[in-house]
Amino acid sequence: MNNQIEKLLNRGIITNILPSKEEFINRLNSKKQKFYIGADATSDSLHLSHAKNYQLLEEFRQLGHEVVVLFGDFTARIGDPTDKNSTRTKLTKQEVQKNVSCWLEQIQPLLDFNDPINPAKIAYNSEWLSKLNFEDILELASNFTVGQLLERDMFTKRINQDKPIFMHEFMYPMMQGYDSVAMDVDVELCGNDQTFNALVGRKLQKTINQKDKFVVTVNLMENPLTGELMSKSRGTGIFLKFDAYDMFGSLMAQPDEMIKVFLINNTRVELSEVEEIVRLHPRDAKIKMAFEVTKIMKGEEQASKAKERFINQFQKKKVLEEDMVNVIIEEKQMGLFELIRKLLDNSFSNSDILRLIKQNAITVNNLKQTDKNIIISTENIVVKVGKRKYFKIN
């Protein structure tokens, strides 16, 4: 057990343990702990940096600990200003519920919710936050000073830029912190950008439940050269809603410096083997990395098919009939923009489509099309969108 714990803690995913790593290891070896990860359902898809967190949670479950996946269905409607210098857009209850449904489907391969002895559990913070009355809220607020809450970097930035801080945002850390109290947890796993909120929860847990809570922070999988992060709210990153082929292709499109990042965080390839892989030619290293990540997220069979399809298209320059999506369109002619809008699903916005057209990413029968208004005959054509999407139209 000690070896398994040390291996888990030293892989490079965990960045800090509060109050200390030594105390944490002793607690893990002496008593079953209750872990949780919380995330606000602010979009319809999680990305690979989130996946890494759920993979880690599952490993603690396999060590015999209780784990809870918390969906911030209440706090998502409030909006955490973390790492932002402006107010986050509010979501409706219906929008949040739709996002939660998508997330539940996406994390199924990462956690065992059906284990007969110790299954992963699901919770929603609307179950307790929606029941707090004004007296409860004032009681929570009495645990903190205005100065303590203003220590958050994003609030300082707004003040310096003469931008407003709204009261509902100001109270967000207390709401998230109260999650620890309501679930009576022992450990919170969170991104290192959530440390402030997690420590608020640690203080509330100590005050209200007389229990010490460990805060275990994990990395955000940033590009080691540019510092760029994945973001569900900005729509950037490799998302779990991608099918196996799109996920494989998106991983292959990543810069070389991300190979090691994905291998460490989203696979459990031994660290010694990771070093061997990154010494390969970048193309070969990426293929190995993309296969290992896609295998975990989508299953080995789908990952193998995605790998074969990718190699056929990009190394052998071969497009198979099965790689094409067959589409029947009644209109004999359509403008290019309207045609692409009809072919792509709603995960692509109108601005995404316009960007693809401007970037020469659309071909019709192998001819690039850059005029969004050009009229296209839809009789027996093949449309290529981006690098990997092919549509055979009749």
Secondary structure, 3 states (H helix, E strand, C coil): CHHHHHHHHCCCCEEEEECCHHHHHHHHHHCCCEEEEEEECCCCCCEHHHHHHHHHHHHHHHCCCEEEEEEECCHHHCCCCCCCCCCCCCCCHHHHHHHHHHHHHHHCCCCCCCCCCCCCEEEECHHHHCCCCHHHHHHHHCCCCHHHHCCCHHHHHHHHCCCCCCHHHHCHHHHHHHHHHHHCCCEEEEEHHHHHHHHHHHHHHHHHHCCCCEEEEECCCCCCCCCCCCECCCCECCECCCCHHHHHHHHHCCCHHHHHHHHHHHCCCCHHHHHHHHCCCHHHHHHHHHHHHHHHHHCHHHHHHHHHHHHHHHCCCCCCHHHEEEECCCCCEEEHHHHHHHHCCCCCCHHHHHHHHHCCCEEECCEECCCCCCEEECCCEEEEECCCEEEEEC
